[in-house]
């Protein structure tokens, strides 16, 4: 493991030590297919089940498309260590 990767790993370990709660979500095919290119889908992020979305772990949820009131979302800045 190179020095940058070790630093990122230590940063993650440090945040785990500081956190009261931790969410680990295994990405489903639905969550990650969009990253392969537009021909694989249009989802821009991961699916969060309703009960978890309303658990106060995430920022407030809102609807951005009045024609699809069942779809609610939020902004959740994410850092992907593998891609920098």
C-alpha positions in Angstrom: 0.0 0.0 0.0 1.4 3.4 -0.9 1.7 6.3 1.5 -1.3 8.1 0.2 -3.5 5.0 0.6 -2.2 4.5 4.1 -3.1 8.1 5.0 -6.6 7.7 3.7 -7.0 4.4 5.5 -5.8 6.1 8.8 -8.2 9.0 8.2 -11.1 6.5 7.9 -10.0 4.7 11.1 -9.8 8.1 12.9 -13.3 9.1 11.8 -14.7 5.7 12.9 -13.2 6.3 16.3 -14.8 9.7 16.5 -18.3 8.6 15.3 -21.2 7.7 17.4 -22.9 5.9 14.5 -21.6 4.4 11.4 -23.4 3.4 8.2 -21.9 0.8 5.9 -23.9 0.2 2.7 -22.9 -2.5 0.3 -23.6 -1.1 -3.2 -26.1 -3.0 -5.2 -26.0 -3.4 -9.0 -28.6 -0.6 -9.1 -26.3 1.7 -7.1 -23.2 1.3 -9.2 -24.2 0.5 -12.8 -24.6 4.2 -13.6 -20.9 4.7 -13.0 -20.0 2.6 -16.0 -21.6 5.1 -18.4 -24.9 6.7 -19.4 -25.9 3.7 -21.4 -26.1 1.8 -18.1 -28.6 4.1 -16.4 -29.1 7.5 -15.0 -29.1 7.1 -11.2 -26.7 9.6 -9.6 -26.0 8.1 -6.2 -27.1 5.3 -4.0 -30.6 4.1 -3.0 -31.3 4.7 0.7 -34.4 2.9 2.1 -37.1 5.2 3.5 -36.7 4.1 7.1 -33.0 4.8 7.0 -33.5 8.0 5.1 -35.8 9.3 7.8 -33.6 8.2 10.7 -31.9 11.6 11.2 -28.6 10.1 9.9 -28.9 12.1 6.7 -29.7 15.8 5.9 -33.4 16.6 5.3 -35.0 14.9 2.3 -36.9 16.9 -0.4 -38.8 16.3 -3.6 -37.3 18.0 -6.7 -39.8 16.7 -9.3 -43.5 17.4 -8.6 -44.4 14.7 -11.2 -42.6 12.1 -9.1 -43.6 12.8 -5.5 -42.5 9.4 -4.4 -38.9 10.3 -5.2 -37.2 12.3 -2.4 -33.5 13.1 -2.2 -30.8 15.0 -0.4 -27.3 16.1 -1.1 -24.7 14.0 0.7 -21.1 15.0 -0.2 -19.1 11.8 -0.6 -15.4 11.2 -0.8 -14.3 8.1 -2.7 -10.8 7.2 -1.4 -10.1 5.0 -4.4 -10.6 7.8 -6.9 -9.3 10.8 -4.8 
